[in-house]
Amino acid sequence: MKKRTTGMRAYRFKENPEELRFARAWNKIGESLLPHALDDRPEQGGFPPPKPSDRDYLVSATLIQWLGSPMGQSFLESLGYKKS
């Protein structure tokens, strides 16, 4: 995995493959998506988007991985999302 898109809890991948699945999905798009997701200038169309800090990448990757955890899955299910 790319270091920039790997969260703080990568050691849990072995025991929780769903977290790894979420992390891999973010790894594919996170580096290109995050600058646009953090752009607070919608009136300018977001071009060029701001450059996220290393901390921004770490926090976003950690949060996305957390969505694959049992607690994250419970959160998603409370919103009506359920793994099929």
C-alpha positions as a printed Julia matrix, in Angstrom:
84×3 Matrix{Float64}:
   0.0    0.0    0.0
   1.07   3.56  -0.6
   2.26   5.16   2.59
   0.25   8.34   2.04
  -3.02   6.47   1.91
  -2.37   4.03   4.75
  -4.0    4.75   8.09
  -2.68   4.5   11.63
  -4.1    1.03  12.3
  -2.73  -1.0    9.38
  -1.59  -3.67  11.86
  -5.27  -4.71  12.15
  -5.53  -5.8    8.51
  -4.49  -9.36   9.32
  -7.32  -9.83  11.8
  -9.96  -7.78  10.02
 -10.05  -8.29   6.26
 -12.95  -5.86   5.88
 -10.74  -3.02   7.12
  -8.16  -4.08   4.55
 -10.84  -4.04   1.85
 -11.84  -0.48   2.75
  -8.19   0.6    2.95
  -7.43  -0.89  -0.47
 -10.4    0.89  -2.01
  -9.2    4.2   -0.53
  -5.67   3.43  -1.65
  -6.92   3.39  -5.25
  -8.61   6.8   -5.13
  -7.56   8.62  -1.97
  -4.53  10.44  -3.24
  -6.42  11.94  -6.18
  -9.77  12.41  -4.4
  -8.67  13.94  -1.12
  -7.48  17.29  -2.55
 -10.93  17.84  -4.07
 -12.77  16.59  -0.97
 -10.93  19.15   1.17
 -11.35  22.05  -1.23
 -13.41  24.72   0.47
 -13.62  26.92  -2.63
 -16.59  25.48  -4.54
 -17.23  28.81  -6.23
 -13.86  28.47  -7.99
 -14.54  24.96  -9.22
 -11.68  23.57  -7.17
  -8.93  23.91  -9.78
  -6.24  23.57  -8.86
  -7.27  21.86  -5.64
  -5.3   22.54  -2.46
  -2.52  20.17  -1.46
  -3.49  18.07   1.57
  -0.96  17.74   4.36
   0.5   14.41   5.36
  -1.77  14.62   8.41
  -4.82  15.06   6.16
  -3.87  11.88   4.3
  -3.27   9.97   7.54
  -6.56  11.04   9.12
  -8.63  10.3    6.02
  -7.03   6.87   5.51
  -7.56   6.01   9.18
 -11.22   7.04   9.04
 -11.88   5.09   5.84
 -10.23   2.0    7.35
 -12.35   2.46  10.48
 -15.5    2.19   8.34
 -14.49  -1.41   7.66
 -14.15  -2.2   11.38
 -17.01  -3.78  13.32
 -17.74  -0.39  14.89
 -17.6    1.35  11.51
 -19.84  -1.29   9.96
 -22.35  -0.75  12.78
 -22.27   2.98  12.05
 -22.9    2.36   8.34
 -25.74  -0.07   9.12
 -27.37   2.55  11.36
 -27.54   4.73   8.25
 -29.1    1.97   6.2
 -25.97   0.65   4.49
 -25.51  -3.08   4.77
 -22.87  -5.36   3.29
 -24.47  -7.76   0.87
